[in-house]
Amino acid sequence: MRKIEIWWFENLEMAIDPEAYPEDLDLEQVIPGPVWSLQMLIDVALGPEDEARKYYDHFVANSDKT
C-alpha cells in the first residue's frame, strides 16, 4: 500500500503543484495518510495499552480544535 501511495504522491500530487514541495523532499520520510491511519489502527488494536492510551489522550486533548 505504501508503494502505491508514494507513487500517487510523487507522480500525481507533486506533478500537479511542484512548487508546493521542497526540492530536497525525501520520499522515505513521507507517510501517506492511509498508511498512517492503518498504522494507528494496528497500534491501538494490537499494541500495548500505553500505545492506545497515547492516541486517546491526544484525541481528547485536541477534540475542541475541530
All heavy atoms as TSV, in Angstrom:
chain	resi	resn	atom	element	x	y	z
A	1	MET	N	N	0.820	-1.185	0.000
A	1	MET	CA	C	0.000	0.000	0.000
A	1	MET	C	C	0.871	1.259	0.000
A	1	MET	O	O	0.552	2.228	-0.661
A	1	MET	CB	C	-0.935	-0.020	1.196
A	1	MET	CG	C	-1.812	1.179	1.252
A	1	MET	SD	S	-3.043	0.967	2.523
A	1	MET	CE	C	-4.085	2.295	2.136
A	2	ARG	N	N	1.953	1.210	0.776
A	2	ARG	CA	C	2.832	2.377	0.842
A	2	ARG	C	C	3.404	2.705	-0.532
A	2	ARG	O	O	3.475	3.866	-0.923
A	2	ARG	CB	C	3.957	2.155	1.843
A	2	ARG	CG	C	4.824	3.396	2.010
A	2	ARG	CD	C	5.963	3.192	2.974
A	2	ARG	NE	N	6.601	4.393	3.416
A	2	ARG	CZ	C	7.143	5.332	2.666
A	2	ARG	NH1	N	7.093	5.241	1.369
A	2	ARG	NH2	N	7.718	6.398	3.177
A	3	LYS	N	N	3.814	1.691	-1.273
A	3	LYS	CA	C	4.382	1.925	-2.604
A	3	LYS	C	C	3.367	2.617	-3.518
A	3	LYS	O	O	3.723	3.534	-4.265
A	3	LYS	CB	C	4.821	0.610	-3.247
A	3	LYS	CG	C	6.111	0.077	-2.709
A	3	LYS	CD	C	6.506	-1.156	-3.485
A	3	LYS	CE	C	7.838	-1.688	-3.026
A	3	LYS	NZ	N	8.262	-2.832	-3.840
A	4	ILE	N	N	2.128	2.177	-3.472
A	4	ILE	CA	C	1.089	2.790	-4.304
A	4	ILE	C	C	0.861	4.238	-3.889
A	4	ILE	O	O	0.779	5.138	-4.733
A	4	ILE	CB	C	-0.224	1.988	-4.208
A	4	ILE	CG1	C	-0.037	0.613	-4.834
A	4	ILE	CG2	C	-1.377	2.743	-4.867
A	4	ILE	CD1	C	-1.165	-0.353	-4.555
A	5	GLU	N	N	0.752	4.482	-2.598
A	5	GLU	CA	C	0.505	5.839	-2.105
A	5	GLU	C	C	1.663	6.776	-2.434
A	5	GLU	O	O	1.445	7.934	-2.805
A	5	GLU	CB	C	0.240	5.819	-0.598
A	5	GLU	CG	C	-1.062	5.166	-0.213
A	5	GLU	CD	C	-2.278	5.950	-0.675
A	5	GLU	OE1	O	-2.223	7.185	-0.811
A	5	GLU	OE2	O	-3.318	5.302	-0.902
A	6	ILE	N	N	2.891	6.298	-2.304
A	6	ILE	CA	C	4.059	7.130	-2.636
A	6	ILE	C	C	4.095	7.395	-4.131
A	6	ILE	O	O	4.392	8.513	-4.568
A	6	ILE	CB	C	5.366	6.481	-2.133
A	6	ILE	CG1	C	5.411	6.516	-0.605
A	6	ILE	CG2	C	6.581	7.160	-2.729
A	6	ILE	CD1	C	5.453	7.908	0.008
A	7	TRP	N	N	3.789	6.383	-4.948
A	7	TRP	CA	C	3.745	6.587	-6.390
A	7	TRP	C	C	2.717	7.663	-6.733
A	7	TRP	O	O	2.981	8.562	-7.524
A	7	TRP	CB	C	3.399	5.273	-7.108
A	7	TRP	CG	C	3.372	5.435	-8.586
A	7	TRP	CD1	C	4.412	5.259	-9.442
A	7	TRP	CD2	C	2.253	5.850	-9.391
A	7	TRP	NE1	N	4.005	5.528	-10.734
A	7	TRP	CE2	C	2.684	5.896	-10.725
A	7	TRP	CE3	C	0.936	6.182	-9.115
A	7	TRP	CZ2	C	1.853	6.255	-11.778
A	7	TRP	CZ3	C	0.093	6.550	-10.148
A	7	TRP	CH2	C	0.554	6.582	-11.460
A	8	TRP	N	N	1.525	7.570	-6.140
A	8	TRP	CA	C	0.460	8.552	-6.381
A	8	TRP	C	C	0.928	9.953	-5.978
A	8	TRP	O	O	0.750	10.922	-6.709
A	8	TRP	CB	C	-0.777	8.149	-5.597
A	8	TRP	CG	C	-1.942	9.047	-5.832
A	8	TRP	CD1	C	-2.252	10.198	-5.155
A	8	TRP	CD2	C	-2.958	8.889	-6.815
A	8	TRP	NE1	N	-3.398	10.749	-5.647
A	8	TRP	CE2	C	-3.851	9.966	-6.681
A	8	TRP	CE3	C	-3.208	7.933	-7.794
A	8	TRP	CZ2	C	-4.965	10.116	-7.485
A	8	TRP	CZ3	C	-4.320	8.088	-8.586
A	8	TRP	CH2	C	-5.179	9.171	-8.432
A	9	PHE	N	N	1.532	10.044	-4.815
A	9	PHE	CA	C	2.013	11.323	-4.311
A	9	PHE	C	C	3.066	11.919	-5.237
A	9	PHE	O	O	2.987	13.085	-5.630
A	9	PHE	CB	C	2.580	11.140	-2.894
A	9	PHE	CG	C	3.169	12.379	-2.303
A	9	PHE	CD1	C	2.361	13.426	-1.905
A	9	PHE	CD2	C	4.536	12.502	-2.153
A	9	PHE	CE1	C	2.907	14.575	-1.357
A	9	PHE	CE2	C	5.089	13.648	-1.609
A	9	PHE	CZ	C	4.272	14.688	-1.212
A	10	GLU	N	N	4.037	11.101	-5.608
A	10	GLU	CA	C	5.145	11.588	-6.433
A	10	GLU	C	C	4.717	11.908	-7.865
A	10	GLU	O	O	5.098	12.939	-8.416
A	10	GLU	CB	C	6.268	10.552	-6.448
A	10	GLU	CG	C	7.498	10.987	-7.191
A	10	GLU	CD	C	8.623	9.969	-7.116
A	10	GLU	OE1	O	8.371	8.812	-6.737
A	10	GLU	OE2	O	9.750	10.349	-7.444
A	11	ASN	N	N	3.942	11.051	-8.481
A	11	ASN	CA	C	3.621	11.194	-9.894
A	11	ASN	C	C	2.364	12.003	-10.184
A	11	ASN	O	O	2.188	12.442	-11.319
A	11	ASN	CB	C	3.509	9.819	-10.543
A	11	ASN	CG	C	4.845	9.131	-10.573
A	11	ASN	OD1	O	5.748	9.536	-11.280
A	11	ASN	ND2	N	4.981	8.102	-9.766
A	12	LEU	N	N	1.514	12.191	-9.222
A	12	LEU	CA	C	0.312	12.987	-9.450
A	12	LEU	C	C	0.298	14.258	-8.609
A	12	LEU	O	O	0.279	15.363	-9.144
A	12	LEU	CB	C	-0.945	12.158	-9.198
A	12	LEU	CG	C	-1.160	11.044	-10.221
A	12	LEU	CD1	C	-2.269	10.128	-9.790
A	12	LEU	CD2	C	-1.455	11.622	-11.578
A	13	GLU	N	N	0.303	14.107	-7.298
A	13	GLU	CA	C	0.183	15.287	-6.437
A	13	GLU	C	C	1.364	16.241	-6.597
A	13	GLU	O	O	1.171	17.449	-6.735
A	13	GLU	CB	C	0.009	14.858	-4.989
A	13	GLU	CG	C	-1.307	14.159	-4.742
A	13	GLU	CD	C	-1.486	13.715	-3.316
A	13	GLU	OE1	O	-0.827	14.267	-2.411
A	13	GLU	OE2	O	-2.312	12.811	-3.095
A	14	MET	N	N	2.573	15.702	-6.577
A	14	MET	CA	C	3.743	16.565	-6.727
A	14	MET	C	C	3.857	17.105	-8.151
A	14	MET	O	O	4.349	18.208	-8.351
A	14	MET	CB	C	5.018	15.816	-6.344
A	14	MET	CG	C	5.149	15.600	-4.847
A	14	MET	SD	S	6.649	14.730	-4.382
A	14	MET	CE	C	7.892	15.927	-4.844
A	15	ALA	N	N	3.389	16.341	-9.139
A	15	ALA	CA	C	3.467	16.789	-10.531
A	15	ALA	C	C	2.484	17.928	-10.807
A	15	ALA	O	O	2.755	18.787	-11.639
A	15	ALA	CB	C	3.186	15.621	-11.465
A	16	ILE	N	N	1.367	17.948	-10.102
A	16	ILE	CA	C	0.367	18.994	-10.307
A	16	ILE	C	C	0.865	20.336	-9.789
A	16	ILE	O	O	0.686	21.370	-10.421
A	16	ILE	CB	C	-0.961	18.606	-9.627
A	16	ILE	CG1	C	-1.599	17.436	-10.386
A	16	ILE	CG2	C	-1.922	19.787	-9.573
A	16	ILE	CD1	C	-2.782	16.809	-9.676
A	17	ASP	N	N	1.492	20.328	-8.613
A	17	ASP	CA	C	1.944	21.576	-7.992
A	17	ASP	C	C	3.349	21.386	-7.401
A	17	ASP	O	O	3.510	21.320	-6.185
A	17	ASP	CB	C	0.947	21.998	-6.915
A	17	ASP	CG	C	1.223	23.385	-6.378
A	17	ASP	OD1	O	2.046	24.116	-6.979
A	17	ASP	OD2	O	0.613	23.751	-5.363
A	18	PRO	N	N	4.366	21.301	-8.245
A	18	PRO	CA	C	5.717	21.019	-7.735
A	18	PRO	C	C	6.282	22.114	-6.833
A	18	PRO	O	O	7.127	21.833	-5.989
A	18	PRO	CB	C	6.553	20.860	-9.001
A	18	PRO	CG	C	5.765	21.480	-10.095
A	18	PRO	CD	C	4.329	21.438	-9.684
A	19	GLU	N	N	5.798	23.347	-6.972
A	19	GLU	CA	C	6.310	24.432	-6.130
A	19	GLU	C	C	5.854	24.307	-4.673
A	19	GLU	O	O	6.406	24.949	-3.783
A	19	GLU	CB	C	5.872	25.805	-6.672
A	19	GLU	CG	C	6.500	26.175	-7.998
A	19	GLU	CD	C	5.767	25.577	-9.185
A	19	GLU	OE1	O	4.540	25.370	-9.106
A	19	GLU	OE2	O	6.432	25.292	-10.196
A	20	ALA	N	N	4.856	23.494	-4.429
A	20	ALA	CA	C	4.331	23.341	-3.072
A	20	ALA	C	C	5.209	22.456	-2.192
A	20	ALA	O	O	5.000	22.387	-0.983
A	20	ALA	CB	C	2.916	22.769	-3.120
A	21	TYR	N	N	6.187	21.795	-2.791
A	21	TYR	CA	C	7.031	20.860	-2.053
A	21	TYR	C	C	8.488	21.270	-2.186
A	21	TYR	O	O	8.918	21.741	-3.235
A	21	TYR	CB	C	6.841	19.444	-2.615
A	21	TYR	CG	C	5.393	19.015	-2.581
A	21	TYR	CD1	C	4.592	19.111	-3.727
A	21	TYR	CD2	C	4.809	18.549	-1.417
A	21	TYR	CE1	C	3.257	18.737	-3.690
A	21	TYR	CE2	C	3.475	18.181	-1.372
A	21	TYR	CZ	C	2.709	18.275	-2.509
A	21	TYR	OH	O	1.391	17.918	-2.479
A	22	PRO	N	N	9.276	21.076	-1.133
A	22	PRO	CA	C	10.698	21.433	-1.227
A	22	PRO	C	C	11.423	20.528	-2.221
A	22	PRO	O	O	11.061	19.369	-2.408
A	22	PRO	CB	C	11.219	21.209	0.197
A	22	PRO	CG	C	10.202	20.393	0.892
A	22	PRO	CD	C	8.908	20.564	0.176
A	23	GLU	N	N	12.438	21.083	-2.874
A	23	GLU	CA	C	13.193	20.322	-3.869
A	23	GLU	C	C	13.939	19.145	-3.254
A	23	GLU	O	O	14.157	18.137	-3.904
A	23	GLU	CB	C	14.169	21.233	-4.599
A	23	GLU	CG	C	13.494	22.208	-5.521
A	23	GLU	CD	C	14.486	23.035	-6.314
A	23	GLU	OE1	O	15.609	22.554	-6.545
A	23	GLU	OE2	O	14.118	24.155	-6.688
A	24	ASP	N	N	14.330	19.275	-1.999
A	24	ASP	CA	C	15.087	18.213	-1.346
A	24	ASP	C	C	14.195	17.274	-0.528
A	24	ASP	O	O	14.658	16.600	0.384
A	24	ASP	CB	C	16.176	18.800	-0.466
A	24	ASP	CG	C	15.617	19.671	0.661
A	24	ASP	OD1	O	14.437	20.057	0.589
A	24	ASP	OD2	O	16.371	19.951	1.602
A	25	LEU	N	N	12.913	17.186	-0.874
A	25	LEU	CA	C	11.974	16.323	-0.163
A	25	LEU	C	C	12.425	14.872	-0.260
A	25	LEU	O	O	12.659	14.341	-1.344
A	25	LEU	CB	C	10.570	16.465	-0.761
A	25	LEU	CG	C	9.490	15.588	-0.142
A	25	LEU	CD1	C	9.242	15.995	1.305
A	25	LEU	CD2	C	8.207	15.689	-0.941
A	26	ASP	N	N	12.562	14.232	0.887
A	26	ASP	CA	C	12.960	12.828	0.961
A	26	ASP	C	C	11.696	11.978	1.057
A	26	ASP	O	O	11.009	11.985	2.077
A	26	ASP	CB	C	13.855	12.605	2.175
A	26	ASP	CG	C	14.334	11.167	2.299
A	26	ASP	OD1	O	14.140	10.375	1.359
A	26	ASP	OD2	O	14.920	10.853	3.353
A	27	LEU	N	N	11.379	11.252	-0.010
A	27	LEU	CA	C	10.154	10.454	-0.036
A	27	LEU	C	C	10.159	9.328	0.990
A	27	LEU	O	O	9.100	8.811	1.343
A	27	LEU	CB	C	9.914	9.898	-1.440
A	27	LEU	CG	C	9.550	10.949	-2.486
A	27	LEU	CD1	C	9.449	10.312	-3.869
A	27	LEU	CD2	C	8.268	11.668	-2.130
A	28	GLU	N	N	11.328	8.964	1.494
A	28	GLU	CA	C	11.394	7.955	2.555
A	28	GLU	C	C	10.806	8.496	3.864
A	28	GLU	O	O	10.397	7.722	4.720
A	28	GLU	CB	C	12.836	7.500	2.774
A	28	GLU	CG	C	13.408	6.730	1.612
A	28	GLU	CD	C	12.681	5.420	1.360
A	28	GLU	OE1	O	12.337	4.736	2.334
A	28	GLU	OE2	O	12.432	5.107	0.183
A	29	GLN	N	N	10.781	9.813	4.005
A	29	GLN	CA	C	10.256	10.439	5.214
A	29	GLN	C	C	8.761	10.745	5.118
A	29	GLN	O	O	8.144	11.113	6.109
A	29	GLN	CB	C	11.024	11.731	5.513
A	29	GLN	CG	C	12.497	11.525	5.741
A	29	GLN	CD	C	12.766	10.664	6.953
A	29	GLN	OE1	O	12.154	10.834	7.989
A	29	GLN	NE2	N	13.680	9.721	6.823
A	30	VAL	N	N	8.177	10.594	3.929
A	30	VAL	CA	C	6.760	10.875	3.726
A	30	VAL	C	C	5.932	9.693	4.220
A	30	VAL	O	O	6.222	8.542	3.895
A	30	VAL	CB	C	6.462	11.133	2.228
A	30	VAL	CG1	C	4.974	11.259	1.981
A	30	VAL	CG2	C	7.202	12.376	1.749
A	31	ILE	N	N	4.904	9.977	5.026
A	31	ILE	CA	C	3.985	8.947	5.488
A	31	ILE	C	C	2.607	9.299	4.937
A	31	ILE	O	O	1.969	10.243	5.415
A	31	ILE	CB	C	3.946	8.858	7.023
A	31	ILE	CG1	C	5.336	8.587	7.572
A	31	ILE	CG2	C	2.957	7.780	7.456
A	31	ILE	CD1	C	5.427	8.655	9.084
A	32	PRO	N	N	2.157	8.575	3.925
A	32	PRO	CA	C	0.844	8.862	3.346
A	32	PRO	C	C	-0.277	8.668	4.376
A	32	PRO	O	O	-0.178	7.811	5.266
A	32	PRO	CB	C	0.720	7.846	2.213
A	32	PRO	CG	C	2.125	7.443	1.899
A	32	PRO	CD	C	2.858	7.527	3.191
A	33	GLY	N	N	-1.328	9.444	4.242
A	33	GLY	CA	C	-2.449	9.395	5.183
A	33	GLY	C	C	-3.025	8.012	5.397
A	33	GLY	O	O	-3.202	7.582	6.551
A	34	PRO	N	N	-3.343	7.259	4.326
A	34	PRO	CA	C	-3.895	5.916	4.536
A	34	PRO	C	C	-2.926	4.978	5.276
A	34	PRO	O	O	-3.347	4.168	6.090
A	34	PRO	CB	C	-4.164	5.405	3.122
A	34	PRO	CG	C	-4.369	6.644	2.319
A	34	PRO	CD	C	-3.427	7.660	2.916
A	35	VAL	N	N	-1.646	5.114	5.017
A	35	VAL	CA	C	-0.652	4.278	5.695
A	35	VAL	C	C	-0.585	4.663	7.168
A	35	VAL	O	O	-0.545	3.799	8.052
A	35	VAL	CB	C	0.731	4.404	5.020
A	35	VAL	CG1	C	1.803	3.674	5.809
A	35	VAL	CG2	C	0.663	3.903	3.592
A	36	TRP	N	N	-0.604	5.949	7.444
A	36	TRP	CA	C	-0.584	6.418	8.832
A	36	TRP	C	C	-1.827	5.939	9.577
A	36	TRP	O	O	-1.739	5.489	10.728
A	36	TRP	CB	C	-0.497	7.950	8.868
A	36	TRP	CG	C	-0.469	8.480	10.253
A	36	TRP	CD1	C	0.611	8.580	11.078
A	36	TRP	CD2	C	-1.586	8.973	10.999
A	36	TRP	NE1	N	0.232	9.107	12.284
A	36	TRP	CE2	C	-1.113	9.352	12.260
A	36	TRP	CE3	C	-2.934	9.122	10.717
A	36	TRP	CZ2	C	-1.953	9.872	13.236
A	36	TRP	CZ3	C	-3.756	9.636	11.691
A	36	TRP	CH2	C	-3.267	10.008	12.935
A	37	SER	N	N	-2.984	6.015	8.927
A	37	SER	CA	C	-4.234	5.573	9.553
A	37	SER	C	C	-4.194	4.092	9.894
A	37	SER	O	O	-4.595	3.682	10.994
A	37	SER	CB	C	-5.423	5.845	8.633
A	37	SER	OG	O	-5.559	7.214	8.399
A	38	LEU	N	N	-3.722	3.279	8.958
A	38	LEU	CA	C	-3.623	1.843	9.230
A	38	LEU	C	C	-2.644	1.554	10.358
A	38	LEU	O	O	-2.899	0.694	11.198
A	38	LEU	CB	C	-3.204	1.089	7.966
A	38	LEU	CG	C	-4.293	0.872	6.940
A	38	LEU	CD1	C	-3.708	0.252	5.678
A	38	LEU	CD2	C	-5.400	0.014	7.485
A	39	GLN	N	N	-1.529	2.270	10.377
A	39	GLN	CA	C	-0.552	2.056	11.453
A	39	GLN	C	C	-1.147	2.409	12.799
A	39	GLN	O	O	-0.929	1.711	13.785
A	39	GLN	CB	C	0.716	2.874	11.199
A	39	GLN	CG	C	1.821	2.569	12.189
A	39	GLN	CD	C	2.241	1.119	12.149
A	39	GLN	OE1	O	2.570	0.599	11.100
A	39	GLN	NE2	N	2.219	0.455	13.290
A	40	MET	N	N	-1.931	3.489	12.850
A	40	MET	CA	C	-2.572	3.875	14.100
A	40	MET	C	C	-3.546	2.790	14.547
A	40	MET	O	O	-3.571	2.411	15.729
A	40	MET	CB	C	-3.312	5.203	13.943
A	40	MET	CG	C	-3.985	5.649	15.213
A	40	MET	SD	S	-4.865	7.204	15.071
A	40	MET	CE	C	-6.124	6.809	13.880
A	41	LEU	N	N	-4.360	2.260	13.623
A	41	LEU	CA	C	-5.303	1.198	13.974
A	41	LEU	C	C	-4.579	-0.048	14.475
A	41	LEU	O	O	-5.013	-0.686	15.447
A	41	LEU	CB	C	-6.177	0.854	12.771
A	41	LEU	CG	C	-7.189	1.915	12.375
A	41	LEU	CD1	C	-7.844	1.539	11.052
A	41	LEU	CD2	C	-8.233	2.099	13.453
A	42	ILE	N	N	-3.480	-0.403	13.828
A	42	ILE	CA	C	-2.701	-1.562	14.259
A	42	ILE	C	C	-2.123	-1.326	15.644
A	42	ILE	O	O	-2.160	-2.208	16.510
A	42	ILE	CB	C	-1.599	-1.884	13.231
A	42	ILE	CG1	C	-2.233	-2.417	11.951
A	42	ILE	CG2	C	-0.579	-2.870	13.797
A	42	ILE	CD1	C	-1.282	-2.497	10.770
A	43	ASP	N	N	-1.583	-0.120	15.882
A	43	ASP	CA	C	-1.018	0.196	17.195
A	43	ASP	C	C	-2.067	0.078	18.290
A	43	ASP	O	O	-1.805	-0.455	19.367
A	43	ASP	CB	C	-0.438	1.617	17.215
A	43	ASP	CG	C	0.828	1.759	16.397
A	43	ASP	OD1	O	1.416	0.723	16.019
A	43	ASP	OD2	O	1.226	2.914	16.128
A	44	VAL	N	N	-3.274	0.571	18.018
A	44	VAL	CA	C	-4.340	0.552	19.024
A	44	VAL	C	C	-4.850	-0.866	19.245
A	44	VAL	O	O	-5.035	-1.309	20.372
A	44	VAL	CB	C	-5.490	1.498	18.624
A	44	VAL	CG1	C	-6.701	1.306	19.508
A	44	VAL	CG2	C	-5.022	2.952	18.691
A	45	ALA	N	N	-5.074	-1.594	18.147
A	45	ALA	CA	C	-5.666	-2.927	18.261
A	45	ALA	C	C	-4.696	-3.986	18.759
A	45	ALA	O	O	-5.082	-4.864	19.531
A	45	ALA	CB	C	-6.231	-3.352	16.904
A	46	LEU	N	N	-3.454	-3.903	18.338
A	46	LEU	CA	C	-2.515	-4.986	18.634
A	46	LEU	C	C	-1.365	-4.588	19.550
A	46	LEU	O	O	-0.627	-5.457	20.006
A	46	LEU	CB	C	-1.938	-5.541	17.325
A	46	LEU	CG	C	-2.972	-6.068	16.325
A	46	LEU	CD1	C	-2.293	-6.482	15.036
A	46	LEU	CD2	C	-3.769	-7.209	16.915
A	47	GLY	N	N	-1.203	-3.299	19.769
A	47	GLY	CA	C	-0.086	-2.840	20.589
A	47	GLY	C	C	-0.408	-2.846	22.070
A	47	GLY	O	O	-1.512	-3.196	22.488
A	48	PRO	N	N	0.556	-2.429	22.860
A	48	PRO	CA	C	0.322	-2.355	24.306
A	48	PRO	C	C	-0.691	-1.248	24.630
A	48	PRO	O	O	-0.909	-0.331	23.844
A	48	PRO	CB	C	1.708	-2.021	24.869
A	48	PRO	CG	C	2.458	-1.422	23.732
A	48	PRO	CD	C	1.892	-2.017	22.484
A	49	GLU	N	N	-1.305	-1.357	25.789
A	49	GLU	CA	C	-2.328	-0.386	26.188
A	49	GLU	C	C	-1.765	1.032	26.254
A	49	GLU	O	O	-2.468	1.999	25.955
A	49	GLU	CB	C	-2.934	-0.771	27.537
A	49	GLU	CG	C	-4.109	0.095	27.910
A	49	GLU	CD	C	-4.813	-0.366	29.162
A	49	GLU	OE1	O	-4.679	-1.540	29.538
A	49	GLU	OE2	O	-5.498	0.467	29.769
A	50	ASP	N	N	-0.505	1.178	26.607
A	50	ASP	CA	C	0.110	2.507	26.665
A	50	ASP	C	C	0.078	3.194	25.304
A	50	ASP	O	O	-0.114	4.404	25.210
A	50	ASP	CB	C	1.556	2.423	27.154
A	50	ASP	CG	C	1.647	1.994	28.609
A	50	ASP	OD1	O	0.625	2.068	29.310
A	50	ASP	OD2	O	2.742	1.588	29.030
A	51	GLU	N	N	0.285	2.420	24.242
A	51	GLU	CA	C	0.271	2.978	22.890
A	51	GLU	C	C	-1.135	3.466	22.536
A	51	GLU	O	O	-1.308	4.553	22.003
A	51	GLU	CB	C	0.737	1.926	21.888
A	51	GLU	CG	C	1.001	2.463	20.505
A	51	GLU	CD	C	2.245	3.327	20.423
A	51	GLU	OE1	O	3.104	3.271	21.317
A	51	GLU	OE2	O	2.343	4.087	19.449
A	52	ALA	N	N	-2.137	2.674	22.849
A	52	ALA	CA	C	-3.528	3.070	22.591
A	52	ALA	C	C	-3.883	4.290	23.422
A	52	ALA	O	O	-4.563	5.208	22.954
A	52	ALA	CB	C	-4.469	1.918	22.897
A	53	ARG	N	N	-3.441	4.338	24.646
A	53	ARG	CA	C	-3.730	5.464	25.544
A	53	ARG	C	C	-3.129	6.756	24.990
A	53	ARG	O	O	-3.716	7.817	25.083
A	53	ARG	CB	C	-3.194	5.157	26.931
A	53	ARG	CG	C	-3.271	6.271	27.938
A	53	ARG	CD	C	-4.652	6.695	28.324
A	53	ARG	NE	N	-5.429	5.596	28.853
A	53	ARG	CZ	C	-6.719	5.666	29.083
A	53	ARG	NH1	N	-7.382	6.780	28.869
A	53	ARG	NH2	N	-7.379	4.651	29.543
A	54	LYS	N	N	-1.957	6.661	24.370
A	54	LYS	CA	C	-1.305	7.833	23.791
A	54	LYS	C	C	-2.193	8.460	22.714
A	54	LYS	O	O	-2.403	9.668	22.695
A	54	LYS	CB	C	0.055	7.440	23.207
A	54	LYS	CG	C	0.790	8.561	22.519
A	54	LYS	CD	C	2.121	8.116	21.967
A	54	LYS	CE	C	1.886	7.236	20.763
A	54	LYS	NZ	N	3.116	6.897	20.039
A	55	TYR	N	N	-2.743	7.637	21.838
A	55	TYR	CA	C	-3.631	8.148	20.793
A	55	TYR	C	C	-4.900	8.738	21.404
A	55	TYR	O	O	-5.369	9.801	20.993
A	55	TYR	CB	C	-4.009	7.041	19.804
A	55	TYR	CG	C	-2.884	6.639	18.896
A	55	TYR	CD1	C	-2.235	5.420	19.055
A	55	TYR	CD2	C	-2.473	7.469	17.854
A	55	TYR	CE1	C	-1.213	5.044	18.200
A	55	TYR	CE2	C	-1.456	7.099	17.002
A	55	TYR	CZ	C	-0.830	5.884	17.182
A	55	TYR	OH	O	0.183	5.517	16.332
A	56	TYR	N	N	-5.474	8.062	22.370
A	56	TYR	CA	C	-6.707	8.534	23.008
A	56	TYR	C	C	-6.471	9.875	23.701
A	56	TYR	O	O	-7.254	10.811	23.542
A	56	TYR	CB	C	-7.215	7.496	24.017
A	56	TYR	CG	C	-8.417	7.974	24.783
A	56	TYR	CD1	C	-9.676	7.956	24.207
A	56	TYR	CD2	C	-8.281	8.461	26.078
A	56	TYR	CE1	C	-10.784	8.413	24.906
A	56	TYR	CE2	C	-9.378	8.914	26.786
A	56	TYR	CZ	C	-10.627	8.883	26.198
A	56	TYR	OH	O	-11.717	9.337	26.889
A	57	ASP	N	N	-5.405	9.976	24.458
A	57	ASP	CA	C	-5.108	11.228	25.163
A	57	ASP	C	C	-4.899	12.379	24.187
A	57	ASP	O	O	-5.357	13.496	24.424
A	57	ASP	CB	C	-3.873	11.062	26.051
A	57	ASP	CG	C	-4.138	10.138	27.236
A	57	ASP	OD1	O	-5.318	9.900	27.561
A	57	ASP	OD2	O	-3.150	9.637	27.818
A	58	HIS	N	N	-4.217	12.122	23.086
A	58	HIS	CA	C	-4.002	13.158	22.076
A	58	HIS	C	C	-5.333	13.586	21.455
A	58	HIS	O	O	-5.578	14.774	21.262
A	58	HIS	CB	C	-3.048	12.653	20.992
A	58	HIS	CG	C	-2.731	13.680	19.965
A	58	HIS	ND1	N	-1.894	14.735	20.209
A	58	HIS	CD2	C	-3.166	13.836	18.692
A	58	HIS	CE1	C	-1.824	15.500	19.129
A	58	HIS	NE2	N	-2.601	14.962	18.194
A	59	PHE	N	N	-6.189	12.616	21.169
A	59	PHE	CA	C	-7.506	12.923	20.606
A	59	PHE	C	C	-8.333	13.774	21.554
A	59	PHE	O	O	-8.902	14.798	21.164
A	59	PHE	CB	C	-8.250	11.624	20.279
A	59	PHE	CG	C	-9.648	11.841	19.820
A	59	PHE	CD1	C	-9.902	12.260	18.523
A	59	PHE	CD2	C	-10.715	11.635	20.671
A	59	PHE	CE1	C	-11.199	12.475	18.086
A	59	PHE	CE2	C	-12.016	11.845	20.249
A	59	PHE	CZ	C	-12.251	12.267	18.958
A	60	VAL	N	N	-8.386	13.403	22.826
A	60	VAL	CA	C	-9.164	14.150	23.810
A	60	VAL	C	C	-8.589	15.550	23.994
A	60	VAL	O	O	-9.334	16.534	24.068
A	60	VAL	CB	C	-9.221	13.379	25.155
A	60	VAL	CG1	C	-9.804	14.247	26.258
A	60	VAL	CG2	C	-10.023	12.102	24.992
A	61	ALA	N	N	-7.282	15.675	24.046
A	61	ALA	CA	C	-6.650	16.968	24.254
A	61	ALA	C	C	-6.924	17.924	23.093
A	61	ALA	O	O	-6.968	19.138	23.265
A	61	ALA	CB	C	-5.153	16.809	24.435
A	62	ASN	N	N	-7.127	17.383	21.884
A	62	ASN	CA	C	-7.325	18.223	20.700
A	62	ASN	C	C	-8.752	18.210	20.164
A	62	ASN	O	O	-9.011	18.772	19.115
A	62	ASN	CB	C	-6.356	17.783	19.606
A	62	ASN	CG	C	-4.930	18.076	19.992
A	62	ASN	OD1	O	-4.515	19.227	20.010
A	62	ASN	ND2	N	-4.193	17.043	20.330
A	63	SER	N	N	-9.669	17.604	20.890
A	63	SER	CA	C	-11.035	17.468	20.381
A	63	SER	C	C	-11.744	18.814	20.271
A	63	SER	O	O	-12.634	18.966	19.438
A	63	SER	CB	C	-11.853	16.523	21.270
A	63	SER	OG	O	-11.971	17.064	22.571
A	64	ASP	N	N	-11.362	19.793	21.055
A	64	ASP	CA	C	-12.021	21.091	20.978
A	64	ASP	C	C	-11.515	21.936	19.804
A	64	ASP	O	O	-12.064	22.984	19.502
A	64	ASP	CB	C	-11.816	21.859	22.280
A	64	ASP	CG	C	-10.362	22.149	22.567
A	64	ASP	OD1	O	-9.484	21.425	22.060
A	64	ASP	OD2	O	-10.099	23.099	23.319
A	65	LYS	N	N	-10.496	21.461	19.095
A	65	LYS	CA	C	-9.914	22.213	17.979
A	65	LYS	C	C	-10.565	21.886	16.647
A	65	LYS	O	O	-10.225	22.478	15.649
A	65	LYS	CB	C	-8.407	21.952	17.900
A	65	LYS	CG	C	-7.674	22.452	19.114
A	65	LYS	CD	C	-6.211	22.118	19.048
A	65	LYS	CE	C	-5.515	22.555	20.317
A	65	LYS	NZ	N	-4.104	22.194	20.308
A	66	THR	N	N	-11.488	20.939	16.630
A	66	THR	CA	C	-12.132	20.568	15.362
A	66	THR	C	C	-13.467	21.241	15.208
A	66	THR	O	O	-14.091	21.704	16.069
A	66	THR	CB	C	-12.329	19.049	15.257
A	66	THR	OG1	O	-13.112	18.587	16.345
A	66	THR	CG2	C	-10.988	18.356	15.228
